[in-house]
């Protein structure tokens, strides 16, 4: 047979196979790994994508997702080292690294997820149970997650799985605790508000009484000065009077009395006098 | 670049050029002769037509074309028109310049209103308080191949990783930091943690920003928190009022004080002046008096008497009977008081 004839036969055979659906070709996608199973027994593992060949009818291809897969379970209660409860919602990233081992252990992804649940959750519970609530929430969070990842990964290896990352998506307080926390937060804020207000009142009071004190001092000083000045004025006036009137005290008395009489004895005064009264003393004398 | 084609074929050229090459070869096989005679060239043309129709695709300016052949990545395509081998080659067109965005803790409804989602938004702080965070994560595809093929469910993965990151960061902050001064810090730290996680997953994603939209205390305690702000204001107000009172009181007091002093000064001065005036008057009179005592004295006396006597009512009684008669004299008058200064002998 000629070379062309041989090629022709092969092409025709392949076309027939394709038509009846027993293709010898298969494509492994970039996101897949595959194993070729012959009569129930795995014979070949394929990790690189591309166009591949198999023996039709006898061999079948089982595919697995090569990508980083997601594991996310329902939130669950976990008890911490200091006997408090947290509601943990975690997720994990995992890959199938040994398709063959994986296949032999699980057959399907769904079975695998159940096993993952066990591995991850049990590890999480153990590790979280060794730490206090505050450590889990703040200081040691990433350390704890790294430890859980490492331990879970060790367990998963025997199934051909790599667990790359276990992470706590949410760590929340159970509802009653949440309510208790809210009450505490409210109380704390209430105290704070009261504190501000009473500080304000206290400060205001200080300022006011300080101001009043200053006012009193100001007025007292002014009063003192006032009295001093008035006293000085009075004293000076007295000195002036004394100096002047002192020059002839008797004359002063006379003149002053005259003025007094002028003032005191006016229109509506009725005077009863005797001839020898003081008033007439001068009359008689100056007759 | 990680998306250079690799595999058994080595460097593959663009099939467009390959087709032209083939076409030229066919033409060359028939030098001189008419090109379109016979069934072979027509068949070739038909095949070429189908090729172009099924294999034509356009890469938009914000996209990158990623071509798989038999499941294997063989090349990337820049923006513009391209051909692929139909059925055998598959094209993905991720938007690599677009800033993608994910909402955490809230959803913006079609009306544009943001609705908080409590389970996503509420988280525990370092000082065991609870706070509600609403944030946006912005990211870009930095490696198309990694983005498309490394991680299953990349969108939800980014979201979960963000939730884990922000909670990790908030778990180390006090609630007051989160509510007030710590926001920029929180954004930065979350971005760093998130990028680390996604790089570990080889997700091909670059986080461009983490933006806090809203940080609030949980609704149940919101009014208590608001009251603290009110209380601060109240405190300020009380203190300001007190200052106001003071600023009113002291100047007034100073004014009063000054007035007291001024009045005293005025009094003193007036007193002295009057004294001086009276003293001078006296001294002048005295001077006169000293010139001629008797005459002056008389003069003054007479003047005084003139002034007085005219007005007053006088009753003169002999001193011997005054004591017996005086009680019976009608001295009081209607509405008028009895004379002052009367002398009873």
HADDOCK unambig.tbl for C-alpha pairs under 7 A between the chains (distance, minus, plus):
assign (segid A and resid 27 and name CA) (segid B and resid 70 and name CA) 5.55 0.50 0.50
assign (segid A and resid 27 and name CA) (segid B and resid 71 and name CA) 6.18 0.50 0.50
assign (segid A and resid 28 and name CA) (segid B and resid 71 and name CA) 5.76 0.50 0.50
assign (segid A and resid 29 and name CA) (segid B and resid 70 and name CA) 6.93 0.50 0.50
assign (segid A and resid 29 and name CA) (segid B and resid 71 and name CA) 3.80 0.50 0.50
assign (segid A and resid 29 and name CA) (segid B and resid 72 and name CA) 6.40 0.50 0.50
assign (segid A and resid 30 and name CA) (segid B and resid 71 and name CA) 5.13 0.50 0.50
assign (segid A and resid 30 and name CA) (segid B and resid 72 and name CA) 5.50 0.50 0.50
assign (segid A and resid 31 and name CA) (segid B and resid 149 and name CA) 5.80 0.50 0.50
assign (segid A and resid 49 and name CA) (segid B and resid 71 and name CA) 5.62 0.50 0.50
assign (segid A and resid 49 and name CA) (segid B and resid 72 and name CA) 5.12 0.50 0.50
assign (segid A and resid 50 and name CA) (segid B and resid 70 and name CA) 4.90 0.50 0.50
assign (segid A and resid 50 and name CA) (segid B and resid 71 and name CA) 5.18 0.50 0.50
assign (segid A and resid 50 and name CA) (segid B and resid 72 and name CA) 5.00 0.50 0.50
assign (segid A and resid 51 and name CA) (segid B and resid 70 and name CA) 5.30 0.50 0.50
assign (segid A and resid 67 and name CA) (segid B and resid 149 and name CA) 6.73 0.50 0.50
assign (segid A and resid 67 and name CA) (segid B and resid 150 and name CA) 5.03 0.50 0.50
assign (segid A and resid 67 and name CA) (segid B and resid 151 and name CA) 5.12 0.50 0.50
assign (segid A and resid 67 and name CA) (segid B and resid 152 and name CA) 5.78 0.50 0.50
assign (segid A and resid 68 and name CA) (segid B and resid 150 and name CA) 6.18 0.50 0.50
assign (segid A and resid 68 and name CA) (segid B and resid 151 and name CA) 4.59 0.50 0.50
assign (segid A and resid 68 and name CA) (segid B and resid 152 and name CA) 5.80 0.50 0.50
assign (segid A and resid 69 and name CA) (segid B and resid 151 and name CA) 6.57 0.50 0.50
assign (segid A and resid 69 and name CA) (segid B and resid 152 and name CA) 5.43 0.50 0.50
assign (segid A and resid 137 and name CA) (segid B and resid 126 and name CA) 6.81 0.50 0.50
assign (segid A and resid 137 and name CA) (segid B and resid 171 and name CA) 5.21 0.50 0.50
assign (segid A and resid 138 and name CA) (segid B and resid 126 and name CA) 5.63 0.50 0.50
assign (segid A and resid 138 and name CA) (segid B and resid 168 and name CA) 6.91 0.50 0.50
assign (segid A and resid 138 and name CA) (segid B and resid 171 and name CA) 4.44 0.50 0.50
assign (segid A and resid 138 and name CA) (segid B and resid 172 and name CA) 4.78 0.50 0.50
assign (segid A and resid 139 and name CA) (segid B and resid 172 and name CA) 6.72 0.50 0.50
assign (segid A and resid 141 and name CA) (segid B and resid 168 and name CA) 6.97 0.50 0.50
assign (segid A and resid 167 and name CA) (segid B and resid 164 and name CA) 6.84 0.50 0.50
assign (segid A and resid 168 and name CA) (segid B and resid 164 and name CA) 5.96 0.50 0.50
assign (segid A and resid 169 and name CA) (segid B and resid 160 and name CA) 6.37 0.50 0.50
assign (segid A and resid 169 and name CA) (segid B and resid 163 and name CA) 5.78 0.50 0.50
assign (segid A and resid 169 and name CA) (segid B and resid 164 and name CA) 4.19 0.50 0.50
assign (segid A and resid 170 and name CA) (segid B and resid 164 and name CA) 6.56 0.50 0.50
assign (segid A and resid 170 and name CA) (segid B and resid 167 and name CA) 6.96 0.50 0.50
assign (segid A and resid 172 and name CA) (segid B and resid 123 and name CA) 6.61 0.50 0.50
assign (segid A and resid 172 and name CA) (segid B and resid 124 and name CA) 6.58 0.50 0.50
assign (segid A and resid 181 and name CA) (segid B and resid 129 and name CA) 6.61 0.50 0.50
assign (segid A and resid 182 and name CA) (segid B and resid 220 and name CA) 6.89 0.50 0.50
assign (segid A and resid 182 and name CA) (segid B and resid 221 and name CA) 6.34 0.50 0.50
assign (segid A and resid 185 and name CA) (segid B and resid 129 and name CA) 6.87 0.50 0.50
assign (segid A and resid 185 and name CA) (segid B and resid 221 and name CA) 7.00 0.50 0.50
assign (segid A and resid 186 and name CA) (segid B and resid 221 and name CA) 5.69 0.50 0.50
assign (segid A and resid 186 and name CA) (segid B and resid 224 and name CA) 5.61 0.50 0.50
assign (segid A and resid 189 and name CA) (segid B and resid 224 and name CA) 5.88 0.50 0.50
assign (segid A and resid 189 and name CA) (segid B and resid 225 and name CA) 6.08 0.50 0.50
assign (segid A and resid 189 and name CA) (segid B and resid 228 and name CA) 6.33 0.50 0.50
assign (segid A and resid 190 and name CA) (segid B and resid 224 and name CA) 6.35 0.50 0.50
assign (segid A and resid 192 and name CA) (segid B and resid 228 and name CA) 6.49 0.50 0.50
assign (segid A and resid 193 and name CA) (segid B and resid 227 and name CA) 6.41 0.50 0.50
assign (segid A and resid 193 and name CA) (segid B and resid 228 and name CA) 4.54 0.50 0.50
assign (segid A and resid 193 and name CA) (segid B and resid 231 and name CA) 5.08 0.50 0.50
assign (segid A and resid 196 and name CA) (segid B and resid 231 and name CA) 5.74 0.50 0.50
assign (segid A and resid 196 and name CA) (segid B and resid 232 and name CA) 5.75 0.50 0.50
assign (segid A and resid 196 and name CA) (segid B and resid 235 and name CA) 5.89 0.50 0.50
assign (segid A and resid 197 and name CA) (segid B and resid 231 and name CA) 5.60 0.50 0.50
assign (segid A and resid 197 and name CA) (segid B and resid 234 and name CA) 6.33 0.50 0.50
assign (segid A and resid 197 and name CA) (segid B and resid 235 and name CA) 5.14 0.50 0.50
assign (segid A and resid 199 and name CA) (segid B and resid 235 and name CA) 6.83 0.50 0.50
assign (segid A and resid 200 and name CA) (segid B and resid 235 and name CA) 4.00 0.50 0.50
assign (segid A and resid 200 and name CA) (segid B and resid 236 and name CA) 6.67 0.50 0.50
assign (segid A and resid 200 and name CA) (segid B and resid 238 and name CA) 5.72 0.50 0.50
assign (segid A and resid 200 and name CA) (segid B and resid 239 and name CA) 5.95 0.50 0.50
assign (segid A and resid 201 and name CA) (segid B and resid 235 and name CA) 6.98 0.50 0.50
assign (segid A and resid 201 and name CA) (segid B and resid 238 and name CA) 6.25 0.50 0.50
assign (segid A and resid 203 and name CA) (segid B and resid 239 and name CA) 6.31 0.50 0.50
assign (segid A and resid 204 and name CA) (segid B and resid 238 and name CA) 5.83 0.50 0.50
assign (segid A and resid 204 and name CA) (segid B and resid 239 and name CA) 4.70 0.50 0.50
assign (segid A and resid 204 and name CA) (segid B and resid 242 and name CA) 5.00 0.50 0.50
assign (segid A and resid 207 and name CA) (segid B and resid 242 and name CA) 5.99 0.50 0.50
assign (segid A and resid 207 and name CA) (segid B and resid 243 and name CA) 6.72 0.50 0.50
assign (segid A and resid 208 and name CA) (segid B and resid 242 and name CA) 5.68 0.50 0.50
assign (segid A and resid 208 and name CA) (segid B and resid 245 and name CA) 6.95 0.50 0.50
assign (segid A and resid 208 and name CA) (segid B and resid 246 and name CA) 6.24 0.50 0.50
assign (segid A and resid 211 and name CA) (segid B and resid 246 and name CA) 5.37 0.50 0.50
assign (segid A and resid 211 and name CA) (segid B and resid 250 and name CA) 6.71 0.50 0.50
assign (segid A and resid 215 and name CA) (segid B and resid 250 and name CA) 5.94 0.50 0.50
assign (segid A and resid 215 and name CA) (segid B and resid 253 and name CA) 5.62 0.50 0.50
assign (segid A and resid 218 and name CA) (segid B and resid 253 and name CA) 6.84 0.50 0.50
assign (segid A and resid 218 and name CA) (segid B and resid 254 and name CA) 6.65 0.50 0.50
assign (segid A and resid 218 and name CA) (segid B and resid 257 and name CA) 6.45 0.50 0.50
assign (segid A and resid 219 and name CA) (segid B and resid 253 and name CA) 6.79 0.50 0.50
assign (segid A and resid 219 and name CA) (segid B and resid 257 and name CA) 5.35 0.50 0.50
assign (segid A and resid 222 and name CA) (segid B and resid 257 and name CA) 4.99 0.50 0.50
assign (segid A and resid 222 and name CA) (segid B and resid 260 and name CA) 6.33 0.50 0.50
assign (segid A and resid 222 and name CA) (segid B and resid 261 and name CA) 6.02 0.50 0.50
assign (segid A and resid 223 and name CA) (segid B and resid 260 and name CA) 6.89 0.50 0.50
assign (segid A and resid 225 and name CA) (segid B and resid 261 and name CA) 6.39 0.50 0.50
assign (segid A and resid 226 and name CA) (segid B and resid 260 and name CA) 6.15 0.50 0.50
assign (segid A and resid 226 and name CA) (segid B and resid 261 and name CA) 4.99 0.50 0.50
assign (segid A and resid 226 and name CA) (segid B and resid 264 and name CA) 5.00 0.50 0.50
assign (segid A and resid 229 and name CA) (segid B and resid 264 and name CA) 5.85 0.50 0.50
assign (segid A and resid 229 and name CA) (segid B and resid 265 and name CA) 6.05 0.50 0.50
assign (segid A and resid 229 and name CA) (segid B and resid 268 and name CA) 6.34 0.50 0.50
assign (segid A and resid 230 and name CA) (segid B and resid 264 and name CA) 5.42 0.50 0.50
assign (segid A and resid 230 and name CA) (segid B and resid 265 and name CA) 6.92 0.50 0.50
assign (segid A and resid 230 and name CA) (segid B and resid 267 and name CA) 6.51 0.50 0.50
assign (segid A and resid 230 and name CA) (segid B and resid 268 and name CA) 5.08 0.50 0.50
assign (segid A and resid 233 and name CA) (segid B and resid 268 and name CA) 3.94 0.50 0.50
assign (segid A and resid 233 and name CA) (segid B and resid 269 and name CA) 6.46 0.50 0.50
assign (segid A and resid 233 and name CA) (segid B and resid 271 and name CA) 6.20 0.50 0.50
assign (segid A and resid 233 and name CA) (segid B and resid 272 and name CA) 6.05 0.50 0.50
assign (segid A and resid 234 and name CA) (segid B and resid 268 and name CA) 6.56 0.50 0.50
assign (segid A and resid 234 and name CA) (segid B and resid 271 and name CA) 6.56 0.50 0.50
assign (segid A and resid 236 and name CA) (segid B and resid 272 and name CA) 6.40 0.50 0.50
assign (segid A and resid 237 and name CA) (segid B and resid 271 and name CA) 6.11 0.50 0.50
assign (segid A and resid 237 and name CA) (segid B and resid 272 and name CA) 4.72 0.50 0.50
assign (segid A and resid 237 and name CA) (segid B and resid 275 and name CA) 5.22 0.50 0.50
assign (segid A and resid 240 and name CA) (segid B and resid 275 and name CA) 6.31 0.50 0.50
assign (segid A and resid 240 and name CA) (segid B and resid 276 and name CA) 6.46 0.50 0.50
assign (segid A and resid 240 and name CA) (segid B and resid 279 and name CA) 6.75 0.50 0.50
assign (segid A and resid 241 and name CA) (segid B and resid 275 and name CA) 6.22 0.50 0.50
assign (segid A and resid 241 and name CA) (segid B and resid 279 and name CA) 5.77 0.50 0.50
assign (segid A and resid 244 and name CA) (segid B and resid 279 and name CA) 5.52 0.50 0.50
assign (segid A and resid 244 and name CA) (segid B and resid 283 and name CA) 6.34 0.50 0.50
assign (segid A and resid 258 and name CA) (segid B and resid 301 and name CA) 6.98 0.50 0.50
assign (segid A and resid 258 and name CA) (segid B and resid 304 and name CA) 6.05 0.50 0.50
assign (segid A and resid 262 and name CA) (segid B and resid 304 and name CA) 6.25 0.50 0.50
assign (segid A and resid 262 and name CA) (segid B and resid 307 and name CA) 6.57 0.50 0.50
assign (segid A and resid 262 and name CA) (segid B and resid 308 and name CA) 5.73 0.50 0.50
assign (segid A and resid 265 and name CA) (segid B and resid 308 and name CA) 6.19 0.50 0.50
assign (segid A and resid 265 and name CA) (segid B and resid 312 and name CA) 6.77 0.50 0.50
assign (segid A and resid 266 and name CA) (segid B and resid 308 and name CA) 6.31 0.50 0.50
assign (segid A and resid 266 and name CA) (segid B and resid 311 and name CA) 5.89 0.50 0.50
assign (segid A and resid 266 and name CA) (segid B and resid 312 and name CA) 5.95 0.50 0.50
assign (segid A and resid 267 and name CA) (segid B and resid 311 and name CA) 4.40 0.50 0.50
assign (segid A and resid 267 and name CA) (segid B and resid 312 and name CA) 5.18 0.50 0.50
assign (segid A and resid 268 and name CA) (segid B and resid 312 and name CA) 6.18 0.50 0.50
assign (segid A and resid 269 and name CA) (segid B and resid 312 and name CA) 5.12 0.50 0.50
assign (segid A and resid 269 and name CA) (segid B and resid 313 and name CA) 6.23 0.50 0.50
assign (segid A and resid 269 and name CA) (segid B and resid 339 and name CA) 5.01 0.50 0.50
assign (segid A and resid 270 and name CA) (segid B and resid 312 and name CA) 5.83 0.50 0.50
assign (segid A and resid 270 and name CA) (segid B and resid 313 and name CA) 4.60 0.50 0.50
assign (segid A and resid 270 and name CA) (segid B and resid 314 and name CA) 5.79 0.50 0.50
assign (segid A and resid 270 and name CA) (segid B and resid 339 and name CA) 5.03 0.50 0.50
assign (segid A and resid 271 and name CA) (segid B and resid 313 and name CA) 6.21 0.50 0.50
assign (segid A and resid 271 and name CA) (segid B and resid 314 and name CA) 5.04 0.50 0.50
assign (segid A and resid 271 and name CA) (segid B and resid 315 and name CA) 6.16 0.50 0.50
assign (segid A and resid 271 and name CA) (segid B and resid 339 and name CA) 6.24 0.50 0.50
assign (segid A and resid 271 and name CA) (segid B and resid 342 and name CA) 5.79 0.50 0.50
assign (segid A and resid 272 and name CA) (segid B and resid 314 and name CA) 6.13 0.50 0.50
assign (segid A and resid 272 and name CA) (segid B and resid 315 and name CA) 4.83 0.50 0.50
assign (segid A and resid 272 and name CA) (segid B and resid 316 and name CA) 5.72 0.50 0.50
assign (segid A and resid 272 and name CA) (segid B and resid 342 and name CA) 6.03 0.50 0.50
assign (segid A and resid 273 and name CA) (segid B and resid 315 and name CA) 6.27 0.50 0.50
assign (segid A and resid 273 and name CA) (segid B and resid 316 and name CA) 4.82 0.50 0.50
assign (segid A and resid 273 and name CA) (segid B and resid 317 and name CA) 6.28 0.50 0.50
assign (segid A and resid 274 and name CA) (segid B and resid 316 and name CA) 5.52 0.50 0.50
assign (segid A and resid 274 and name CA) (segid B and resid 317 and name CA) 5.23 0.50 0.50
assign (segid A and resid 274 and name CA) (segid B and resid 318 and name CA) 5.45 0.50 0.50
assign (segid A and resid 274 and name CA) (segid B and resid 319 and name CA) 5.17 0.50 0.50
assign (segid A and resid 275 and name CA) (segid B and resid 318 and name CA) 6.61 0.50 0.50
